[in-house]
Each structure stands twice: as structure tokens, then as C-alpha cells.
Amino acid sequence: MAKSFITSDLHLGHKNIINFMPQSRGQFKTIDDMNEQIIMNINQIASSPDDTLYILGDIAFYSPKKACDFLSRIIARKV
């Protein structure tokens, strides 16, 4: 059965978010580690291509192409 999920504020590639949010993002030594963990966490929850993930905003601090490259690694359908 397909499921729907909602997320926002992924901030992929946002170097300073590690400093701004030490409680939740301070565990990461590098922005690459943070990005990889975010993608892995999403794919563990929204794990089917039939699932839908609504991403409400603040997706990435990258070029649109690089942001799309990251988003393409998410298994679920993205809106």
C-alpha cells in the first residue's frame, strides 16, 4: 500500500546549518556526511517508488542541477 510523507527544510549543501542547529545537525563533521544521512533516512521511511514524498521547501543550497541529482536518489515519488 502506497504511503504519503511530508518533509521540509532538508538544507542539502547548507554548510552553516551544522552550526545553526547543533542539536540536530551538529553530529556531522562534513556537509557530505549530513547530505548522505538525510538521503539514507528518507529512503528508509519512504522506501517504495509507490510512496509519495511532499517536500515543502528549503531543499538545497546547491545549483538546481546538483539539487536534482540528490533528489533523484530518493526512492519515493517527489512532489
N, CA, C and O atoms as a GROMACS GRO file, in nm:
protein
  316
    1MET      N    1   0.084  -0.118   0.000
    1MET     CA    2   0.000   0.000   0.000
    1MET      C    3   0.089   0.125   0.000
    1MET      O    4   0.179   0.138   0.083
    2ALA      N    5   0.063   0.213  -0.092
    2ALA     CA    6   0.140   0.337  -0.104
    2ALA      C    7   0.110   0.428   0.015
    2ALA      O    8  -0.002   0.434   0.065
    3LYS      N    9   0.213   0.497   0.058
    3LYS     CA   10   0.200   0.590   0.170
    3LYS      C   11   0.246   0.728   0.125
    3LYS      O   12   0.318   0.743   0.027
    4SER      N   13   0.202   0.829   0.200
    4SER     CA   14   0.244   0.967   0.174
    4SER      C   15   0.320   1.020   0.294
    4SER      O   16   0.288   0.988   0.409
    5PHE      N   17   0.421   1.100   0.267
    5PHE     CA   18   0.505   1.158   0.371
    5PHE      C   19   0.527   1.306   0.339
    5PHE      O   20   0.522   1.346   0.222
    6ILE      N   21   0.550   1.385   0.442
    6ILE     CA   22   0.576   1.528   0.425
    6ILE      C   23   0.708   1.561   0.495
    6ILE      O   24   0.733   1.516   0.607
    7THR      N   25   0.790   1.641   0.429
    7THR     CA   26   0.914   1.689   0.489
    7THR      C   27   0.939   1.832   0.442
    7THR      O   28   0.875   1.880   0.349
    8SER      N   29   1.032   1.897   0.508
    8SER     CA   30   1.075   2.029   0.464
    8SER      C   31   1.211   2.058   0.524
    8SER      O   32   1.260   1.983   0.609
    9ASP      N   33   1.271   2.166   0.479
    9ASP     CA   34   1.396   2.215   0.536
    9ASP      C   35   1.509   2.112   0.535
    9ASP      O   36   1.578   2.094   0.635
   10LEU      N   37   1.526   2.045   0.423
   10LEU     CA   38   1.636   1.949   0.412
   10LEU      C   39   1.771   2.021   0.418
   10LEU      O   40   1.866   1.969   0.477
   11HIS      N   41   1.779   2.137   0.359
   11HIS     CA   42   1.902   2.218   0.359
   11HIS      C   43   2.023   2.139   0.310
   11HIS      O   44   2.132   2.152   0.366
   12LEU      N   45   2.006   2.059   0.207
   12LEU     CA   46   2.119   1.987   0.149
   12LEU      C   47   2.224   2.088   0.103
   12LEU      O   48   2.191   2.186   0.035
   13GLY      N   49   2.346   2.066   0.139
   13GLY     CA   50   2.455   2.153   0.097
   13GLY      C   51   2.471   2.281   0.176
   13GLY      O   52   2.556   2.364   0.143
   14HIS      N   53   2.391   2.300   0.279
   14HIS     CA   54   2.399   2.422   0.360
   14HIS      C   55   2.504   2.403   0.469
   14HIS      O   56   2.478   2.343   0.573
   15LYS      N   57   2.622   2.455   0.443
   15LYS     CA   58   2.735   2.434   0.535
   15LYS      C   59   2.709   2.488   0.675
   15LYS      O   60   2.744   2.422   0.773
   16ASN      N   61   2.649   2.604   0.686
   16ASN     CA   62   2.630   2.665   0.818
   16ASN      C   63   2.517   2.605   0.900
   16ASN      O   64   2.506   2.633   1.020
   17ILE      N   65   2.433   2.523   0.839
   17ILE     CA   66   2.323   2.463   0.916
   17ILE      C   67   2.377   2.375   1.028
   17ILE      O   68   2.312   2.360   1.132
   18ILE      N   69   2.494   2.319   1.009
   18ILE     CA   70   2.557   2.237   1.114
   18ILE      C   71   2.582   2.323   1.237
   18ILE      O   72   2.566   2.276   1.350
   19ASN      N   73   2.622   2.449   1.217
   19ASN     CA   74   2.646   2.540   1.329
   19ASN      C   75   2.517   2.599   1.384
   19ASN      O   76   2.504   2.619   1.504
   20PHE      N   77   2.420   2.628   1.296
   20PHE     CA   78   2.294   2.690   1.338
   20PHE      C   79   2.207   2.594   1.418
   20PHE      O   80   2.130   2.636   1.504
   21MET      N   81   2.219   2.465   1.389
   21MET     CA   82   2.133   2.365   1.454
   21MET      C   83   2.219   2.255   1.516
   21MET      O   84   2.215   2.141   1.471
   22PRO      N   85   2.296   2.288   1.618
   22PRO     CA   86   2.388   2.188   1.675
   22PRO      C   87   2.318   2.067   1.736
   22PRO      O   88   2.376   1.959   1.742
   23GLN      N   89   2.193   2.083   1.782
   23GLN     CA   90   2.122   1.971   1.842
   23GLN      C   91   2.091   1.862   1.741
   23GLN      O   92   2.102   1.743   1.771
   24SER      N   93   2.053   1.902   1.621
   24SER     CA   94   2.012   1.802   1.522
   24SER      C   95   2.114   1.781   1.410
   24SER      O   96   2.120   1.672   1.353
   25ARG      N   97   2.193   1.882   1.379
   25ARG     CA   98   2.286   1.869   1.267
   25ARG      C   99   2.432   1.874   1.312
   25ARG      O  100   2.522   1.849   1.231
   26GLY      N  101   2.456   1.904   1.438
   26GLY     CA  102   2.592   1.918   1.488
   26GLY      C  103   2.670   1.788   1.495
   26GLY      O  104   2.792   1.790   1.514
   27GLN      N  105   2.602   1.676   1.480
   27GLN     CA  106   2.669   1.546   1.485
   27GLN      C  107   2.754   1.520   1.360
   27GLN      O  108   2.837   1.430   1.360
   28PHE      N  109   2.732   1.599   1.255
   28PHE     CA  110   2.802   1.576   1.129
   28PHE      C  111   2.931   1.657   1.122
   28PHE      O  112   2.934   1.775   1.156
   29LYS      N  113   3.038   1.591   1.078
   29LYS     CA  114   3.166   1.659   1.063
   29LYS      C  115   3.174   1.732   0.930
   29LYS      O  116   3.243   1.834   0.918
   30THR      N  117   3.104   1.679   0.828
   30THR     CA  118   3.108   1.742   0.696
   30THR      C  119   2.967   1.752   0.640
   30THR      O  120   2.876   1.679   0.680
   31ILE      N  121   2.951   1.842   0.546
   31ILE     CA  122   2.824   1.859   0.479
   31ILE      C  123   2.790   1.735   0.395
   31ILE      O  124   2.672   1.701   0.380
   32ASP      N  125   2.891   1.668   0.341
   32ASP     CA  126   2.868   1.545   0.265
   32ASP      C  127   2.811   1.436   0.354
   32ASP      O  128   2.720   1.364   0.313
   33ASP      N  129   2.863   1.424   0.476
   33ASP     CA  130   2.809   1.325   0.571
   33ASP      C  131   2.662   1.356   0.601
   33ASP      O  132   2.579   1.265   0.604
   34MET      N  133   2.631   1.484   0.622
   34MET     CA  134   2.494   1.523   0.651
   34MET      C  135   2.402   1.490   0.534
   34MET      O  136   2.295   1.431   0.552
   35ASN      N  137   2.443   1.529   0.413
   35ASN     CA  138   2.361   1.503   0.294
   35ASN      C  139   2.332   1.354   0.279
   35ASN      O  140   2.218   1.314   0.255
   36GLU      N  141   2.435   1.272   0.292
   36GLU     CA  142   2.419   1.127   0.276
   36GLU      C  143   2.324   1.070   0.380
   36GLU      O  144   2.241   0.984   0.349
   37GLN      N  145   2.334   1.117   0.504
   37GLN     CA  146   2.248   1.066   0.610
   37GLN      C  147   2.102   1.106   0.586
   37GLN      O  148   2.011   1.027   0.611
   38ILE      N  149   2.080   1.228   0.538
   38ILE     CA  150   1.944   1.272   0.509
   38ILE      C  151   1.881   1.185   0.402
   38ILE      O  152   1.768   1.140   0.418
   39ILE      N  153   1.953   1.161   0.292
   39ILE     CA  154   1.901   1.077   0.185
   39ILE      C  155   1.874   0.935   0.236
   39ILE      O  156   1.770   0.877   0.206
   40MET      N  157   1.967   0.880   0.312
   40MET     CA  158   1.950   0.745   0.367
   40MET      C  159   1.828   0.738   0.459
   40MET      O  160   1.750   0.644   0.451
   41ASN      N  161   1.811   0.838   0.546
   41ASN     CA  162   1.697   0.838   0.638
   41ASN      C  163   1.565   0.844   0.563
   41ASN      O  164   1.470   0.773   0.596
   42ILE      N  165   1.558   0.929   0.462
   42ILE     CA  166   1.434   0.939   0.383
   42ILE      C  167   1.404   0.806   0.315
   42ILE      O  168   1.290   0.760   0.317
   43ASN      N  169   1.506   0.744   0.256
   43ASN     CA  170   1.484   0.618   0.184
   43ASN      C  171   1.448   0.502   0.277
   43ASN      O  172   1.388   0.404   0.232
   44GLN      N  173   1.481   0.512   0.403
   44GLN     CA  174   1.440   0.408   0.498
   44GLN      C  175   1.291   0.419   0.532
   44GLN      O  176   1.227   0.320   0.566
   45ILE      N  177   1.238   0.540   0.524
   45ILE     CA  178   1.097   0.563   0.560
   45ILE      C  179   1.007   0.558   0.435
   45ILE      O  180   0.911   0.482   0.430
   46ALA      N  181   1.040   0.638   0.336
   46ALA     CA  182   0.965   0.642   0.211
   46ALA      C  183   1.037   0.548   0.114
   46ALA      O  184   1.108   0.592   0.024
   47SER      N  185   1.016   0.419   0.135
   47SER     CA  186   1.103   0.318   0.075
   47SER      C  187   1.049   0.253  -0.053
   47SER      O  188   1.111   0.161  -0.106
   48SER      N  189   0.937   0.300  -0.101
   48SER     CA  190   0.879   0.240  -0.221
   48SER      C  191   0.861   0.346  -0.329
   48SER      O  192   0.830   0.461  -0.297
   49PRO      N  193   0.881   0.309  -0.455
   49PRO     CA  194   0.853   0.404  -0.564
   49PRO      C  195   0.705   0.443  -0.569
   49PRO      O  196   0.669   0.542  -0.633
   50ASP      N  197   0.620   0.365  -0.503
   50ASP     CA  198   0.477   0.396  -0.498
   50ASP      C  199   0.446   0.498  -0.389
   50ASP      O  200   0.339   0.560  -0.391
   51ASP      N  201   0.537   0.518  -0.294
   51ASP     CA  202   0.518   0.618  -0.189
   51ASP      C  203   0.535   0.758  -0.249
   51ASP      O  204   0.600   0.775  -0.352
   52THR      N  205   0.475   0.856  -0.183
   52THR     CA  206   0.488   0.995  -0.226
   52THR      C  207   0.548   1.076  -0.114
   52THR      O  208   0.504   1.068   0.001
   53LEU      N  209   0.649   1.155  -0.147
   53LEU     CA  210   0.713   1.243  -0.051
   53LEU      C  211   0.689   1.387  -0.095
   53LEU      O  212   0.733   1.429  -0.202
   54TYR      N  213   0.618   1.463  -0.011
   54TYR     CA  214   0.596   1.604  -0.036
   54TYR      C  215   0.708   1.681   0.033
   54TYR      O  216   0.724   1.673   0.155
   55ILE      N  217   0.785   1.756  -0.044
   55ILE     CA  218   0.895   1.836   0.010
   55ILE      C  219   0.850   1.981   0.004
   55ILE      O  220   0.835   2.038  -0.104
   56LEU      N  221   0.829   2.042   0.120
   56LEU     CA  222   0.764   2.172   0.126
   56LEU      C  223   0.856   2.291   0.102
   56LEU      O  224   0.808   2.399   0.070
   57GLY      N  225   0.984   2.274   0.116
   57GLY     CA  226   1.070   2.388   0.086
   57GLY      C  227   1.207   2.376   0.148
   57GLY      O  228   1.238   2.280   0.219
   58ASP      N  229   1.290   2.476   0.121
   58ASP     CA  230   1.429   2.480   0.168
   58ASP      C  231   1.500   2.348   0.142
   58ASP      O  232   1.550   2.283   0.233
   59ILE      N  233   1.501   2.310   0.016
   59ILE     CA  234   1.554   2.180  -0.022
   59ILE      C  235   1.706   2.179  -0.021
   59ILE      O  236   1.767   2.093   0.043
   60ALA      N  237   1.768   2.273  -0.092
   60ALA     CA  238   1.914   2.264  -0.107
   60ALA      C  239   1.977   2.401  -0.129
   60ALA      O  240   1.913   2.494  -0.177
   61PHE      N  241   2.100   2.409  -0.092
   61PHE     CA  242   2.182   2.528  -0.116
   61PHE      C  243   2.283   2.495  -0.225
   61PHE      O  244   2.402   2.522  -0.212
   62TYR      N  245   2.233   2.436  -0.331
   62TYR     CA  246   2.313   2.396  -0.446
   62TYR      C  247   2.250   2.452  -0.572
   62TYR      O  248   2.142   2.511  -0.568
   63SER      N  249   2.318   2.434  -0.683
   63SER     CA  250   2.259   2.468  -0.812
   63SER      C  251   2.138   2.376  -0.832
   63SER      O  252   2.131   2.268  -0.773
   64PRO      N  253   2.043   2.418  -0.916
   64PRO     CA  254   1.927   2.331  -0.941
   64PRO      C  255   1.967   2.192  -0.990
   64PRO      O  256   1.905   2.093  -0.951
   65LYS      N  257   2.069   2.182  -1.075
   65LYS     CA  258   2.111   2.051  -1.125
   65LYS      C  259   2.163   1.963  -1.013
   65LYS      O  260   2.126   1.846  -1.003
   66LYS      N  261   2.248   2.018  -0.928
   66LYS     CA  262   2.304   1.937  -0.819
   66LYS      C  263   2.194   1.898  -0.721
   66LYS      O  264   2.193   1.786  -0.670
   67ALA      N  265   2.101   1.989  -0.693
   67ALA     CA  266   1.989   1.956  -0.606
   67ALA      C  267   1.907   1.842  -0.666
   67ALA      O  268   1.868   1.749  -0.595
   68CYS      N  269   1.881   1.849  -0.795
   68CYS     CA  270   1.806   1.743  -0.864
   68CYS      C  271   1.881   1.610  -0.860
   68CYS      O  272   1.819   1.504  -0.847
   69ASP      N  273   2.013   1.616  -0.871
   69ASP     CA  274   2.093   1.493  -0.861
   69ASP      C  275   2.072   1.426  -0.725
   69ASP      O  276   2.056   1.304  -0.718
   70PHE      N  277   2.071   1.505  -0.618
   70PHE     CA  278   2.046   1.449  -0.485
   70PHE      C  279   1.905   1.395  -0.476
   70PHE      O  280   1.884   1.283  -0.428
   71LEU      N  281   1.808   1.473  -0.520
   71LEU     CA  282   1.668   1.430  -0.510
   71LEU      C  283   1.640   1.306  -0.591
   71LEU      O  284   1.552   1.227  -0.556
   72SER      N  285   1.713   1.286  -0.699
   72SER     CA  286   1.691   1.166  -0.782
   72SER      C  287   1.726   1.038  -0.708
   72SER      O  288   1.682   0.930  -0.746
   73ARG      N  289   1.804   1.050  -0.602
   73ARG     CA  290   1.843   0.933  -0.523
   73ARG      C  291   1.736   0.892  -0.421
   73ARG      O  292   1.747   0.787  -0.359
   74ILE      N  293   1.634   0.975  -0.405
   74ILE     CA  294   1.522   0.940  -0.318
   74ILE      C  295   1.431   0.846  -0.392
   74ILE      O  296   1.391   0.872  -0.505
   75ILE      N  297   1.398   0.736  -0.328
   75ILE     CA  298   1.320   0.628  -0.392
   75ILE      C  299   1.177   0.671  -0.422
   75ILE      O  300   1.126   0.645  -0.531
   76ALA      N  301   1.113   0.737  -0.327
   76ALA     CA  302   0.971   0.773  -0.341
   76ALA      C  303   0.951   0.878  -0.450
   76ALA      O  304   1.044   0.948  -0.490
   77ARG      N  305   0.827   0.886  -0.496
   77ARG     CA  306   0.788   0.991  -0.588
   77ARG      C  307   0.790   1.122  -0.513
   77ARG      O  308   0.740   1.130  -0.401
   78LYS      N  309   0.849   1.226  -0.574
   78LYS     CA  310   0.864   1.355  -0.507
   78LYS      C  311   0.770   1.459  -0.564
   78LYS      O  312   0.752   1.469  -0.685
   79VAL      N  313   0.708   1.537  -0.474
   79VAL     CA  314   0.620   1.647  -0.513
   79VAL      C  315   0.670   1.771  -0.444
   79VAL      O  316   0.613   1.878  -0.459
   0.00000   0.00000   0.00000
